Amino acid sequence: MINIIYDSSYEDGYDGYLTLAEYVQDFLNHLTEQPGCFETEIEQFAETLNGWVTTDEALQELVELIYQQATSVPNFSYMGARLCNYLSHHLTISPQSGNFRQLLLQRCRTEFENRDEAAKGDEATRKQFHAFVLFLAELYLNLEIKGTKGQVTRAEILQEGLRELLNALFSNPVDNNLICAVKLLKLTGSVLEDAWNEKGKDDMNEVIQRIENVVLDANCSRDVKRMLLKLVELRSSNWGRVLGTSSHTEATPENDPNYFMNEPTFYTSDGIPFTAADPDYQEKYQELLEREDFCPDNEENGTDLPGADYLYFDDTDDEMDPEIEEAYEKFCLESEHERKQ
């Protein structure tokens, strides 16, 4: 593939690019390396696409390029979801086969329908499946649907899809499936529970019960059981949220302590987490990307880093803390007692 890179930005449109695929892939790579450019360059990118994407085939190709980048490049699932949301509102083409958002959801449905087979597949198949799961989670959080009265909602079909994906992961409780489920719930748990509660549904309690059954019965590693218990603990604390925060429309980093709750978390080589809430976020992020040894063999959103399966938690030692171990043993005894009653 010919890769023509501009020194600063993409203001020159697609002049010099031979194909749509080259232009889009180059921009996606550029966005991966410099995520801070999203706000300044996305408008020009969308305008260029509106001049180029004029057929069903071109729109399908665009959807596939973005989908592949979001499910194969480490840490691009969040940026990919933001990109999809922007394009869903700013691409003008709307053929009979479906607009950008509809084609994107159709592409996701293709993977979704194979969820049970993928969760039971070999390690490579599961790894690809997990990348899809986390991208769908980011889409649920970032893809905005505008109603007829101007109200903004999330895609209902994605909420239902995430529930089914959790079922598939817990039905095949090997370690990496369970780790993926933990990541999914840490990312979307609070939002999912709020949505289910509004409908009077008890789905989150059912999910937590499923987790407790896995802890008792599944033949997973001790570290993964510890992760699951910490997730249950997080949910019992209302997902770590602070009460009395601003409404969604009024929220800012200054007035809402939950503002950055669903922003992506990255880790330095020393295992120190940082998010968009960090004042030095962009500088640290760029420094991390530029390190020669950063994720050389990583293929799934950061999960191939040494110890990355556990980076979503603060525990880096190999043994349980005494308090956690005591709580775990107490939990097992109480659950076993309840079963016998």
N, C-alpha and C positions, 0 to 999 in steps of 0.2 A: 504494500500500500504506500502511495506517495503521501508524505506527511509534510505539509507546508505550514510553517509556524511563523506567525507575526511576532515582532519584537515586543509590542505592548499590548494590544487588544485586538478585537475582531471588528473594528470599526469599518474596515474596507469591505465588509460583507463577504460574499463567496468568490470574489474575483481571484483568480489564480487556482481555485480548486477545480479539479476535473469532475468530481462527482459529489452528490449530496452526502454519501457515506463518509467521504474524506473530510468534508467540512464539519459534519456533526461529530465524528469520532475525535477530530482534533480539538474541538471545543470541549468535549467531555473530558479528554485527557488534561486539557488546560484547567478545567474546573476542578478536577481531582487534585492537581498539583497546587492550585491557588484558589481554594474555596472562598476566600474573601472577595474574589472578583465577581461573585454571583450578582450582587446588587447593582454593580456598575455596568455589567456587560449583558445581563439577561435580556434587557429590552431590545438591544440591537440584534441579539441572536434570534429572538422571536420574530422581529421584523424581517430579517433575512430569510428565515424559514417560510414566512408568509409569501415571499416572492419566489420561493423554490418549490415548496411542497404544494403542488397543485393537482396531484392525482392520487387515487386510492393507493396505488403501489408505493408512491413516495411516502405517504403517511404511515403505511404499514412498516416500511423500512425504518422510518424515524422511531416508531414505537419499539421495534425490535432492538435497535442500537442502544436506546436508553435502558431498556429492560436488561440487556446483557451486561451493560456497564454497572448497573445497580445491583446485580446479583453475582458479579464475579470480581469486582474490584473492592478491596478492603476499605471499609468506612465510607463507601459512596452511597449506601442505601438511603441515608438521611438526605444527602444532597440530591440524589436521584428523585426522591419523593418531592422535594421542594421544586425541582425542575419540572416534574410532571404536573404539579399543581399550577405552576405559572403558565405552562403551555396549554393546559386544559382551558384556561380562561382567555388566552391571547392568540391562539392559532385560529385563523379565520376559516380554513377549509372544513367543510362538514358534509362529506359525501354520503350516499345512501348506505354504504357499508358501515358507517358510524364515524363519529368525531374522534378526536384524539383520546379523550377520557374513555369512551366506550371501547375503542380498540385496545387500549391499555388494560382495561378490566377483562376483556376477552382473552388477552394474552396471559394474564394472571390466572384466569380460570382454567386454561389448559394445564398449567402446573398443578393447580389446586385439585383437579379431578384425579390426579395420580398420587395424592397425598399418602394414602395407606400403603401403596406399593413402595413409595419413596422412603417412608419411615422404616420399612422393613428391609430396605435395600442394603447394598454393601456400603463401606465407609465413604467412598467417593460419591455415591448416589445420595447418601444422607447429608453429606457436606453441601452439595448443591441444593438440596431441599431446604436445609437450614438457612442458607442465604436468601432463598425465596421467602421463607417465613418472616425473616426480619425485615425484608423489603416491604412485604405486605403490611407489617406492623407500622412501618414508617409512613406508608401510604394512608393508612387509617388515620394517623395523627395529622397528616399534612394536606391531604387532598380535600379541598373545600368544595362543597356542593351548594350552589346558590338557589334558593327556592324562588317561587313565583312572586313572593312578597319581599324579596331581597334578603331574607334571612339566610345565614350561613350554617350549614350542618355538615356532619361527616357522612361518608358513604355507608349506608346501612348494610349493604351487602358485604362490605369488608368486615364489619363487626361480627356478622354471622360466620364469615369465613374463618376468622381468627379462632372462634370457639371450636369449629370443626378441626382446625389445625392442632389445637391443644389436645383434642381427643386423640388424634392420630399419634401425636408425640407420646402421650401418656399410655397409649395402648401398646406401645413398643418401648418399654422403659429401659433402654440401654443408656449408658452414661451421656453420650453426646446428644441424644434426643432430649433427655431431661435438662441438660444444660441449655439447650435451645429454648425449651419451654420456660426456664427461669428467666432468660434474657427477654423473651417475649413479654412475660408478665411484669418484669421490672420496668419495661418500656411503656406498656399500655395498660397495666393493671388498674391504675386509678381511674383512667378514662373509661375503660370497659365496665368497671363496677358501677360508676356513676350512671352510665347509659343503661345498664341492666336494671339498676334500682329505679330509674325513672319509669321503666316499663313494669315494675313490680315483679321482676324476674329474680330468681335466686341462684343464678348461674355461678357467681363468684364463690358462694359457699360450696357449691358442688365441685368447683375446681379445687378449692382448698381441701375438701374431703378426699378428692382423688389424689392430691399430693400426699396427704397423711397416709393413705393406703399404700402408696408407692414406698414411702419411707419404711413402713412396716414389712411389706411383702416383697418388694422388688429386689432383684439381685444386682443392685448398683453399688458403686464404690461408696466408701464412708464419706469421702469429700463431697460427693454429689448429694448424699443425704443431708450433709451439713448445709449445703447451698439451699436445698429445699426447705429445711427448717428455718433458715434465715429469711427466706421469702415469706413463709407463713408469719414470722415475727414482723416483717415489714408491713404486711397487710393488716395485722392486728393494730399497728400504729397509724392506721389510715394512710398507708403508703408513704409515711414520712411527711405528710402535708401539714402546713401550718394553718390554723383556723383564722378566719377573719381577713382573708385576702381579697383583693379587688376582683371585680367581674372580669370576664375574658376581654371585653371591649375596652376596659379601662386599665388593664394590667400593663405595667412597665417594669423593667428591672429594678427601678427605684421603689415602687410601691407594692410589689408582689413578690414575696420570698419564694413562691413556687414558679416564678416566670421561666426559669431555666430547667425546670424539672424534667422535661422531655427532650432537652437538647442532648446531642451525642456526647459521650464521655470518651476521652482519649487518655493514653498513659505514656509517660516518659519511659526511657530505658531503665530507670530506677523503680518503675512501678508506681510512680506518683500520678494520681488522676488529676485531670483538669478538664473543664468544660467551658462553654461560652460565658459562664458567669465569672470566669477568671479574667481580671483586667488585662493580663498579658496573653490572652487566648490566641489571638492571631499570630503573635510573634512566636509563641511556643509551638503552635501548630505547624507553622512553616519550618521552624527549626527541626521539628520531629521528622517532617517529610524529607528534609534535605540530608539527614544523616544517612551515610552509605549503608549502614547495617539495618536500616528500618524495614522490617517486614520483607526480607528478600524472598522468602518462600511462602508468604502468607497468601491464602486463597479464599478465605471466607470471613470477611468482616472482622479481622483481627483475632480469630479464634485459633490460629496456628502459632501464635506467639508462645514462647515458653511460659507455662503457667497461665496463659490467657484465659483458659476455661474458668479461672477463679478470680479474674481481675474485676469482676463486677462486685466483689466483696473485698473487705479489708484484710481478710485472713490470708496470710502467705506462708504460715507454718504448716507442717505436715500433720500435726496432732490437734485435736480439739482442745479448746480452752476448757479448764476444769468446770466452769459454770455451764458452758454449752453442753459438755458431755453429761453433766448431771441432769440438765434439763432434758436432754435427748433420752436418757435412760428413764426418767420419770414419765416422759411422754409415751414411750413404748409400753411401760407398765400400766399406765392409766388406760391407754387404748386397748390393750389386751384384756384388761379387767372389764371394760365396757362391752367388748365383744362376747364375753362369757355370760354376761347378764341376760 
